[in-house]
Amino acid sequence: MSAKRSEDKRIRTFAENRKARRDYHIEERFEAGISLLGTEVKSVREGRVSLRDSFARFKDGELFLENTHIAPYSHGGAFNHPPLRERKLLMRRDELRRLQGKVAERGYTLVPLSLYLNERGKIKLELGLARGKARADRRREIMERDVQRDLERTLKSARGRGSIEP
């Protein structure tokens, strides 16, 4: 069941990539396992991970997560891992083929959205199949958010004066 995941399968979120949600239109979401070393697992559980500027790339038919920073484990000593190494993502073969076909299309990319612990105690990565947003799209979203915020503020203050009833 690594295709689309539901929100109720999360127990704890370690990291989110807010920048990806701002810069891309997320069209589909997928759940993938991630191959981690022992010290990486401990460091992730401490919350010392950053998905900013990370991405997924296909190499020889396999999917790898690149540019993800997992800080060295505080008690790791000589057994610590390199913080920016590439990590293999684990998905079903048919899903990988479908994703590889989509990414080969112009404009699609795979961006990590969040790293979390599922109900079985496994660390999972939520990947998004995404298209980049144009600068005008981002500006329009900011403008719409500001208008909505002003509208809510106006309604809240009007209710406080008693002129509008809910």
C-alpha positions in Angstrom: 0.0 0.0 0.0 2.7 2.4 -0.9 0.7 4.4 -3.5 -1.5 7.1 -2.0 -1.4 7.5 1.7 -4.0 8.8 4.0 -3.5 11.4 6.7 -4.6 9.0 9.5 -1.6 6.7 9.0 0.8 9.3 10.5 1.9 9.1 14.1 4.6 11.7 14.1 5.9 14.1 11.5 9.7 14.7 11.7 10.1 17.2 8.9 8.0 19.1 6.3 9.0 20.8 3.1 6.9 24.0 3.1 9.0 25.4 0.3 7.8 22.6 -2.0 4.2 23.4 -1.3 4.8 27.1 -2.1 6.9 26.6 -5.3 5.1 23.7 -6.9 1.6 22.5 -7.9 1.4 19.1 -6.3 -0.6 16.8 -8.6 -0.2 13.4 -6.9 1.2 12.2 -3.6 3.0 8.9 -2.9 4.4 7.1 0.1 7.8 5.6 -0.1 10.1 3.8 2.3 13.5 5.2 2.8 16.7 3.2 3.3 18.5 4.7 6.3 21.5 3.8 8.4 21.2 3.2 12.2 22.6 6.6 13.2 20.4 8.3 10.6 17.2 6.7 12.1 18.2 7.9 15.6 19.0 11.4 14.3 15.6 11.5 12.4 13.8 10.5 15.6 15.5 13.4 17.3 14.0 15.6 14.6 17.3 16.7 13.1 16.4 16.5 9.5 15.8 19.1 6.7 14.0 18.4 3.4 14.6 22.0 2.1 16.1 21.9 -1.4 15.9 18.1 -1.6 14.6 16.2 -4.5 14.2 12.6 -5.9 16.0 11.4 -9.0 16.0 8.2 -10.9 19.3 6.4 -11.5 19.4 3.0 -13.3 15.7 2.4 -12.7 16.0 3.1 -9.0 14.8 6.2 -7.1 17.1 8.1 -4.8 16.6 11.0 -2.5 19.3 13.7 -2.8 20.3 16.8 -1.0 18.4 15.9 2.2 20.3 16.9 5.3 20.2 14.5 8.3 22.5 15.8 11.0 25.0 13.4 12.5 23.6 11.6 15.6 24.7 13.2 18.8 26.0 10.0 20.4 27.2 8.4 17.1 30.9 8.9 17.5 33.0 7.1 14.8 29.8 5.3 13.4 28.1 8.5 12.2 26.9 8.9 8.7 27.7 11.7 6.1 24.8 14.2 6.4 24.1 14.8 2.7 24.5 11.3 1.2 21.9 10.0 -1.3 19.4 7.6 0.1 17.5 4.9 -1.8 13.7 5.2 -1.8 11.7 2.0 -1.7 8.5 1.7 -3.8 6.8 -1.0 -5.8 8.3 -1.7 -9.2 5.1 -0.8 -11.1 4.8 2.5 -9.3 8.5 3.3 -10.0 7.9 2.7 -13.7 4.8 4.9 -13.8 6.6 7.7 -11.9 9.6 7.4 -14.2 7.4 7.8 -17.2 5.7 10.9 -15.7 9.1 12.5 -14.7 10.3 12.0 -18.2 7.5 14.3 -19.4 8.5 17.9 -19.5 7.9 19.9 -16.4 7.3 17.2 -13.8 9.6 16.6 -10.8 9.5 14.5 -7.6 9.8 16.6 -4.4 9.7 15.3 -0.9 6.8 16.8 1.1 7.3 15.3 4.6 9.1 12.6 6.6 7.0 10.9 9.2 6.6 7.8 11.3 3.7 5.5 10.3 1.5 3.4 12.5 3.9 0.4 12.2 6.9 2.4 13.5 8.5 2.8 10.1 9.9 6.1 8.8 8.2 7.0 5.5 8.6 9.8 3.0 5.7 11.5 1.3 6.7 12.3 -2.3 4.8 14.7 -4.5 4.6 14.6 -8.3 4.8 18.3 -9.0 5.0 21.0 -11.7 6.8 24.2 -11.0 4.7 27.3 -10.4 5.3 30.5 -12.4 6.2 33.6 -10.4 2.8 35.1 -11.3 1.0 32.1 -9.8 2.9 32.5 -6.5 2.1 36.2 -6.4 -1.6 35.5 -7.1 -1.7 33.0 -4.2 -0.2 35.6 -1.8 -2.7 38.2 -3.0 -5.7 35.8 -2.5 -4.4 34.8 0.9 -4.1 38.5 2.0 -7.6 39.3 0.7 -9.1 36.3 2.6 -7.2 37.4 5.8 -8.5 41.0 5.5 -12.1 39.7 4.9 -12.0 37.4 8.0 -10.5 40.3 10.1 -13.3 42.6 8.9 -16.0 40.0 9.7 -14.5 39.3 13.1 -14.4 43.0 14.1 -18.0 43.5 12.8 -19.3 40.6 14.9 -17.5 42.1 17.9 -19.4 45.4 17.5 -22.7 43.5 17.1 -23.5 44.8 13.7 -23.4 41.4 12.0 -25.0 38.3 13.5 -23.5 34.9 12.7 
